[in-house]
Amino acid sequence: MAQSVWDLTELYKITLIKGSKLNTEDRVVVRAGLFHGTELLAKPIVTSEMPGKNDHLWNEMLEFDIFVCDLPRMARLCLAIYAVLDKTKKKKDCKPSNAKYQTIKKAGKINSPVAWVNTMVFDYKGQLKTGQHVLHSWSSFPDELEEMLNPMGTVRTNPFTENATGLHIKFTEYSRAGIYYPPFDKILEKAAEIARHSDSLTMSGRGGKKFNIELKEIMERDPLCQLCENEKDLIWTLRYDCRENFPCSLPKLLLSVKWNKLEDVAQLQALLQIWSKLPPRDALELLDFNYPDQYVREYAVNCLKCMSDEELSQYLLQLVQVLKYEPFLDCALSRFLLQRALANRRIGQFLFWHLRAEVHIPAVSVQFGLLLEAYCRGSVAHMKVLSKQVEALNKLRTLNGLIKLNAMKQSRVKNKETMHACLKQNAYRDALTDIQSPLNPSVTLSELVVDKCKYMDSKMKPLWIVYSNKGFGGDYTGIIFKNGDDLRQDMLALQLLRLMDMLWKESGLDLRIVPYGCLATGDRCGMIEVVSAAETIADIQLDCTNLAAAAAFNKDALLNWIKEYNAGDHLERAIEEFTLSCAGYCVATYVLGIGDRHNDNIMVRKTGQLFHIDFGHILGNFKSKFKIKRERGPFILTYDFIHVIQQGKPGNTEKFGRFRQYCEEAYLILRRNGNLIITLFALMLTAGLPELSSVKDIQYVKDSLALGKTEDEALKQFRQKFDEALKESWTTKVNWMAHTVRKDYKS
């Protein structure tokens, strides 16, 4: 007969039997920890040192300082193998994969990570794992480790077992009968029993005025703020006040629960049943890694169900990423995404591509592959449309490979002719005609305009593909196909620009943002929408100036170009478009810390709208040369921009004052939504983006939004940054000149 895990008052223990394929000649140790999210449930254990042979027998019991009954349902066992080196041993002798070093409190010793692996303590049925298991480990370590372990890593073992280091462990068999985590009704019964014996003052939540003021201050902090133990105790003691007065404080309450105490966990589950639903934007935070409890995640998904399809599309990128935190294939989040995708083809198309873009990653290949199959089987008619898109992208990848190969052998003119000859072949024409655009399902890419198709000069030779569109009055539609570049960071930046645009519009401020389409469709490949009737500032400046070195300093070039396309009454409107959009992008690029801003990745439409492209550097990762920062200003605000805003009249302070006001208003709106922006970054930590790999990277946004300061203090900080951007206008122009000269030289 099955037994409840709550009946076991023994300490939890496992046996490390042996390690195989350790791939190191040094002595090794294994470190083991139990986690619930990033919370350590018991002190980690380190095994004895052993010689790093290919196979070594440990046969060592690891006993944790936690009772089996107190293990939470989503507890995970995290293991890491470290090579133990003498300090005198040179780091260059170590393998490149072991480049990160963790110092331990042992004289003359350094730990160098070899491999890690995680596994759940309970299986998907809620049964405590028993018996022997071989865990095939992973060798890539993140920048930050919790207790020298990797709890945020996958609980799936490495499918490439042939070369992976293996840890053979034995889960202790505490009973001949199966041991299960209690079902939900038993959890609520336990909570009711505890409530009957609890202090009535604590249960009623009469915290007193002093404590409620303190509670309010804690609740208003941003999601990156760490809680100290006293604050956690206060929140837990006043949990009923939290429910009544601060329902959006649920994430902070969950971080205050002692997940290694079954009584606290039971009480939390009972409280969750009477907690009011959170607005969807606030509920997103509960899908972060810090909140692994299945009932909490089900609660979060229920809060998301009232989202419109449009709003769900806005956050789909993050919702697919946090699937990686789900330990089991069948969960509330995957069911929710599947249901909404099957009910709306637009959501279905983007879900398909977000999953397919990462299905090659071993840690998620089974999970994402199953969801893809479930969607395709559930929407057979849409599968035909999607398979046509897949075929078209395969053809573009083949063509791109051919162009890269020929670029080394033949001239650009000849290579372009080869490209056109390929596109005219029946196989290519059939595959690339009448496709529903992966970037936008409401657009049909009707017919190739071969003569307008080309490839671009950059290293990966992106393809510039042009279509004539029947549904748009014969206008041309352009897409850029990239193969060899990871577009996911661009997708994230553009998604956040879209969100900012939405937040500004909700507050009655339309800053004319141009968040063009961008979609990763596979391993380092994808598509970008071409914005029509637009030129880079570099091209505008070069066209207006004979000498490349002087182009960046021609303050009239931009204004004259806008005048050329906007005569009479239209000019006033075009300058207003420029003013609004310039304000929007100044604020957005500052808040997101977008770097590598030169005149070739800032564009202007003929209608006057300014917009930025190419988001390869975010979160303050500005370019430098010879350890000197090339970008000194917090954002790009040059005097030729101001020249346009002031309509070419230096004394037009009223126009400039209004521009500055737009910037300040836009900044304060984003600041009031700072928690949402931070949450969206935090939910992307599993994406594996080089510039977003730890919580430390997100600190940039917290600082740029001046969270933790008063609104007056924040506005003062922004005004200083604005003045700084103006002051650095000259150095920006010098950088632009260097870029323009290089560009002119290459052409």
N, C-alpha and C positions, 0 to 999 in steps of 0.2 A: 504493500500500500504506500502511496506517495506521502512524503513527509514535508512539513513546512520548514523552510530555512530558519524561520524565527525560533524554532525549537532547539537549535544547535548553539550551545554556549561554549564551544571549543574555539581556540584560536585558529584563524585561517592559515593553511600551509600548503605548499606545493613541493615537489621534489624535482630539482634540476638533475637529470640523468647524465646527459652528455651534450657536447657541441660537436658539430661536424663541419668540415670545409671552412675552418676559421681563417684561412688565408693570411696568416701572420706568423712570423717567427718569434715574436715577443711573447712574454707571459701575458695571460689574459685574465680578466675578471668579468663576471656578469652582475649587472645591477638590476634589481627588480623593485617595482613600486606598484601600488594599487591606487587608481585615480577614479574620480567621478568628475568628468570635465577636466578642468585644470586643478581641481582640489585634490590634494594628497590625502588619502584616507588613513594611512599609517606610515610610519617611518620606513624609508626605502632600505632594502637589504643588499649588501654586497657580498658576493661569494668569496671563497678563498682564491688566491692566485694559482693559475695552472699554466704549464708550458703550452704555447700556442701551436700544437700539432694540428694535423688535418682533422683528426678525431681525438677527442679527449673525454675521459670518463670523470664526471664530477661526483654523481650520486650523493648530492648534498641537499638536505632538507632546508627549505626557506620558510621560516615561521613569521608571520606578520602580526603586529600588535593590534589586531582587530578581531573581534568575535565574528564567527560565520554568520550569526543572526543579524549582525549590524551591517552586512554587506548590502549596498543599494543595488537595485535591479540592473542598473547600467554601469556597474563597476567594471573597470577594465584593468587587466594585468599588463604592465608595460615592462619590457625587458630590453637591456642594451648591453652589448659586448664591448669592452674597452681593452685595448692593448696597454699594458703598464710599462712605461719607458723610464729609463734613468734620465734625469735632467741634462746629463752630459751628452746624451745621444742627440745627434743633430737632426733637426726636423726634416732636412732635405733627404734623410735616409728613409723617411716614411713614405708610404704610397700617397699619391695626390688625393685620393678619396678620404684619407685620414688627416686632412689639413687643419681641422678645427680641434683645438686642444682645450681640455677642461682640467684645471689644477685641482688636486685633491689634497686633503690635510694629511699628508704622509711625506716625511722628509725625503727630498731627493727624487720624488716620483711625479710623473705626469701621465694623465690618462688621455689616450688618443682613441676616439670612437672608431669601431670597426663595423658594427651592424646593429640594427634595432628591430624589434617586432612587438606587436601588441595583439592581445586577444581578449575577448569578453569572458568574464567569470561565469555568467549564465548564458545558455544558448538561446536561440530565438523563441523557444517554447517556455522560457523562464526556468529551465532546469539547470541546477548547479553542475558545472562540467566535472566529469570524473575520468579516470583512466589516462592512458598515455597519448600524447599528441606530439607531432613534429611540426614546429613552427619555422617556416622558411623566411629568413629575415631580409631586410632592406639595407642598402649601404649608404644612401644619401641622407645626410643629417641636416636639419634646419639650422638657421643662424642662432636661434634661441632655444634652450632646452630647459624643461622644468625638472629640477632635481637630477640633472644629467640623463633624463629620460625624454621620450618623445610622445607624450600622451595625445597630442593633436594628430598624430600619424594614423594611418588606416589600421583597422583591426583585421584586415584581410592579409593573408600571408602571400609572399612573393610567388607568383605562378611559374617563374623561371627557376625551377627547383634544381636544375643541373649544376649551376654554379653558385647558388645562394647558400650562405651560411645557415646551418640548421641548428635549432635548439630543441632537444628532446626533453620534454617535461612530463611529469605525471601529476595530475590533479588528484588530491586525496579523496578516497572513498569513505565518507563519514558514516554511511549507512548502506545496507544492501538494497533498500528501497530508494526510488528516485527522490531527490530533494528539490523542491520547487519554491520559487518566490511566491508569496501568497497572492491569490487573485484579488481583484479590486474590492470586492465586497468585504473581504477579510481585513483589508487595509483600513477601510472606513469603520469597521467594527472596533478595530484596535484604537483608532483615533477617538471614537466615542467613549471607550473604556478609559482612556487617558484623561479625556475631558472631565469625566465624572470625579476623578481624583485630583484635579488640578486646582490651583489657587484661583478663586473666583475673580479676584482683582485683575489677575493677568488675563483671564479669559475675556473679561468685559472690556479690556483695553483702555481703562481710564488712565492715560499716561500722565496727565497733568500738563499745564500750560508750558512750563519750562522745557519738558521733554518734547512736546509737540513742535516747539520753535526749532529745537535742535534737529528733530526728525525732518522738518520741512527743508532745512538747509542741506541735509544729506541727500534728500530726494531730488533736489534741483541740480545736483552735480551731473556732469556728463558721464557717458558710459565707460570712459577710460580711467575714471577716478577709482583708486583702490580704497577699499573700506578697511579700517583697522578693527581689531577684535572687539573693542568696546562699542564701536558703532554697529557692528554686526549683532552684538548682544542686545543693544537698544532696539534695533529694527525687529529682531525676533520677539522680544518681550512685548513690543507695541504692534505686533502684526495685525491685530484687529483694527487699530487706528489706521494702519497703512491701507487696509482693505476699504475702510470707510472714507478716509480723507485723501489718500494718495494712491488710487488704483493703478496709476502708471508706474508705481514704485515696485511692481512685482519682480522685475529683474534683480533689483537690489535685495529684496526679501529672499529670493532664491539663492543668492550668493551668501546669505546670512544663515542658511539652514546648515545644521551639522549633519551632512549626508552619511556620516559613519555612526549615526545613532538612530535606530529603527523608530524610536518614539517620536523624534522630530520629523522624520520622513512621513510617518503616518498622519501626524497633525497637519503637515503641509498639504498632503493630498486631500484631506477633508476641507481645509480652508480654500483650496483651489476650486472646489465644487461650488462655492458660494461667491467666488470672486467675479466681479462684473467683467464683461467682455472689453478688451482693450481695443482702441482704434487700430486698424490694420498696420499703419506705419509704426506704431509703438510695439505691436506684437512681433514685428520682424526681428527685433533684438533677441527674442526668446528662441530663435532658431540658430543662434550662435553656439559655438562649441562649449561654452561655459554652462549650457543648460541641456544636459543629455537625457534627463528623465523623460521617459516616453509619454507620460501623462501631461507633462508641461508642454512637450512638443505637439501633442494632440490638441491641447488648449490653444496654442499659438495658431495652429492650422485652422481651427474653428473660427478664430478671430479673422483670419484672412478670407474666409468664405464670402464675406460681404463685399469684398473688393470688386469693382467693375473690371471688365476684361481689359480696358485701357490701362487702369492702374496696375493690374496684375502684370501686363506686358512690361510696364516700367521697371518692375522689380524681378523679372524672370531670370535675368543674368545671375543675381545673387541666390535665388531660390534653387537654381540648378547646382550652384557651387556648394550650398549647405547640404545637399543630398550626400556629399562625401562624409559628413559627420554622422550619417545614419548607419548604425552598425549592422542592421538587418535589411534585407532587400524589400520586404513588405513593411511599409510604414505609412503613417498618416500623410506625410508630405508627398511621397511618390504617388499615392492614390489621388490626392488632391490635384497635383499637377496633371496627372493622366486624365482625370475627369474633365478638368477645364480645357485641356488641349483637345479632347475628343468633341467637346461642345463648341469649340471656336477654332476654325482652321488657321487663323492668324497666329494664335497662341501655339497651336499644334506645329506650325511650320518653324517658329523660332525655338520651341522646345526640341524639335527634331535636330536642328542645326547646332544648338548649344550642346546637346548630348553627343552628337556625331563628331563635333570638333575635338572632343576629349576622350572618345571611346578607345583610342590607341594607348591611353595611359594604363599600365598594368593594374594599378591599385583600384581603378574604377571600371575596368573593361567589362566585367561581368554585370555589375550593377547598372551601368549606363546602357550596355548592350541589351539587357532584358527589358528596360524601359522603352528603348527604341523599338524593339520587336513588339512589345505590347501595344504601342501607339500605332505602328504600321498594320498590325493584325486587326486593330479596332477601327481603322479608317482606311479601308482598302482603296476607295476612290482617290483619297488624297495621296496614298502611297504611289500611285501612277504619276501624279504631278511631281512628287518629290524625287522619284527615280529619274525623271527627265532632267531635273536640276542637277542631280548627282552625275548623270552622263555628260551634261554640258560642262561641268566643272572638271571632270576627268579629261575632256578634250582640251580645255584651256591649260590644264597642268602639262599635258603632253606637248602642246604648242610652246609653252613657256620653256620647257626643257630643251626643245629644239633650238629656240632663239638663243638661249644661254650657250649652247654648244657652238652654234654658228658664229656668235659674237667674237669668238677667239680666232675664227678662220677667215671671215669675210667682212666687207665694209658694211656700214650701217644701212646704206641705200639698198645693197644687195640683200641684206638680212630682212629688211622691211618687205621687199618683193617676195621673198620666200614665205614670209608670214601671210601676205595677201594670197599667194598661190594656195597655201594650206587652207585658209578660210573659205576659198572658193570651191574646194573639193566637196562632193556630195555628202560624205560622212560628217564633215564639220558643219556644213550648212544645215543638214537635218537635225544634228544634235543641238545646234545653237539658235535655232529658229523657234519662235512661239513658245517661249519659256515664261513661266510665272517667276518674276524676279525673287531670288532668295532674300534680297534686301527689303522688299516690300511686296507682299502677296497681291496687293491691289494693282500692281503694275505688271503688264505683260511685255516682255522683251520680244517685239514682233519680228523684225527682220534686220539682219546685219547690214551695216553700211560699210562694206569692206574697205573702200578707199579712205575712209576717215579713221580706220583702226591703225594703231601703231603700238610700239613698245617704248618704255621710258628708259632714261639713261642710267638710273641708279643700279647698284650692284646686282640686285635680284631680277632686273629687267621686267618690271611689272607690265602687264598688258593693258592697253587702253582700248576698250571695246565699245564701239558705237552702234546704237540701234535706232531705227526709225520707229516711232510709236504711233500706231493707228488711233489709239484711244486719246491721244493728246494733240490732236490737230496737226499731225505730221511732224511734231517737234522731235528733236533728237534726244536720246537718253544715253548717257555714258556710264560705264562701270570700269573700275580698275581691278584687275585680278592680280593678287600677289601670291607668290609661292616662294617660301623661304623666310618670311617674316611672321612673327607672332603678333597677331592683331588684337589679342585679348585686352591689352592695356589701352589701346585706342578705343576699343568698345567700352571699357569702363569709363574713360574720360568723357566720351560722347554721351554715355548714359547719364552721367552726373550733370553734364551741361543741359541735357533734356530735363532732368529733374529740377535744376535751378530755374530753367525757363518756366516750368510748371509752377514752382513756388512763387516766382515773381508775378506771374499772371494771376495767381490766386489772390495776391495782394494788390492787384490793379496796376501792375507795372509790366509793360511789354517792351523788352529790350532787344527785340528783333534778332534773337539767337538763330543760328543756322546749324542745328545738330544733324548733320548729314548722316546717311546710313553707313554702317560698317559692321561686317559680320565675319567672324572666324568660322570656317567651314571644315577644317581638318587640321592635321598636324602642321603648324606653321604655314597655313595658307588661308586665304579668304578673299572677300570682295569689299570694295569701297565705292560709295556713290559719288559720281562726278557732279559737282554743283555747277549748273549751267550759268553762262554769261558772267564769269568771274575770272579775275587775273590775280597773280601774286603781286605783292607790292614791289618785289624785285624786278619783275617784268615791266610793270608800269613805270618804274624809275628808269630802267634801261632804255625803254622806248622813247622816253622824253629827253634823254641826255646822250650826247655822242660819246662821252668819256665815261667808262665803267667806274673808275675811281671816284668820279664826282657825282654819280647817279644817286647815291644814298643821301647826299646833302642837298639835293634839289627839292626845296620845301614846296615849290609850286606844282611839282609833277602830279601828285595825288589829286589835288583840287582841280587842276586842269583836266585830268582824266575823267573825273566825275562830271565836270561841266560839259565835256564832249558828248556824254550820253544823256544829259538831263538839261534840256534847254528851258528857258523861261520859268513858268510856275513850278515845273517839275524839280528844279534845282533845290528850292527850299525844302521840299519833301526828301530828296536824296540826302541832303546834309543832315536833316533830322534823323534819317535812318542810320547814317554813319555815326552820329552822336550817341544815339541810344545803344547801338550794337557795340560801339567802342567802349562804352561804360560797362556793358554786360560782360564783355570779354576781359576787360581790365580786372574786374572784381573776381570773375570765375578763375582766371589764370593765377591770380594771387592766392585765392583760397585753396586751390588744388595744387599749388606749387608747380605749375607746368613750366618746364625749362626748355632749353634749346630753341629760344624764340628768335628767329631771324626773318628777314624780309621775304624769304622763299616759303615760309610756312604760315604767313599771314596773308589772307586774300581779301579782295573787295569785289562785291558784285556790281554790275552796272547800275543797279538801283540804289547803290550807296552803302549797302550792308557790309560791314567788316566782319570777318570770321577767321578763326585759327584752324589749322590742320596739323596732322602729324604729332601725336602725343607720346613720343618715345621716352620722354622724361617727365615724371610727375613727383609729387610730394617733396619738392625742394631739391631734387637731384639735378642741380644746374651743372652745365658743362664747365670744365676748366682746362687750361693748357699750361704746362710747366708749373702745376700747382697754383696757378693764378686763376681766380674765378673770372670767366669771360662775361658772365651775366651778373651785374652788380645790383641792378634795380629789382624791386620786388615784383614789378610787372612792366609791360611795354607801354610807355606813353611818350611818344616822340613829338617834337615841335611841329613836324609836318601834319600829325594827327590834329594837334591843337589849331594849326593853320586852317584845316578843313572845318573844324568845329566852329571857329570864329569867322567862317566864310571869307577868309583871306584878309580880314580886318584886324590888325593887332590890338586895337583898342576895344574890341567887342567883348568886354568882360562879362556882360550879361549872359551871353551864350556859353562862355566857359564856366561861369558860376552855376548854370543850370546843369551842365555836364557833370560837374563835381557833385552836385546835389543828387543826380541819378546814381552816381557811384556809391555815395554814402547810404542812400536809401536801399540800394540793392544789397550792400554789405550787411546792413542790419537785418534785412529779411532772411538772408542765409544764416546769420548768426542765431536767429530765433529758431531755426530748424537745424541747428548744429548737431544735435543728438542723432537725427536721422542720417545726416551725411556721414558722421563717424560710424554709425551702424552699418551702412552700406559698404564702407571700406573694410570694416571688421569681418563682414560676411564673405569677403573675397580673399581672405588670407589663405584659403586652401587652393587658390587658382595657380599658385606657383609662379607668380609674376616677380621678376627679379627686384623690382623697386617696391614691392608690397609683400614682404615675407614675415614681418613680425609686427606686434602692437606698437613697437617703437617708431615704425615708419608712419603710423597714423597720427603720432604726436604732432607732426607738422600741421595737420588740419586744425587740431585743437588750439595750437598756438596762433595760427593765422586768423582763426575766428575769435581769438581772445576769450575762450570759454573759461569761466572761473573769475572773470573780471566783471565789473558793472558795465551797463550799456554805455555810459559816458566815458569810462576808461577805454572800452573797446573802440569807440568812435575816435577818441584821441589818438589811439595807436594807428588806426586806419588812416587818419589824416596825415600822420607822420610818414606813413608808407607812401601815400599819394605824393607828398612833397619830395620824398626820396626818389620816386620814379621820374618825376619832372627833372630833378637835379641830375639824374644819370642818363638823361636823354642823349647827351653828347657821346658818352661811351657806347651807348646802344648804336648810334649812327656809325661809329668807328668799326664796331663789330659787323654791322651791315655792309659797310664799304668793303671789308675784307672778304665777306661772303660773295658779294656781287662781283668783285674782281676775279675770284676763283671760278665763279660760274661763267663769266664772260670768257675766261681763258679756256675753260673746258669746251665751250661751244665753238 
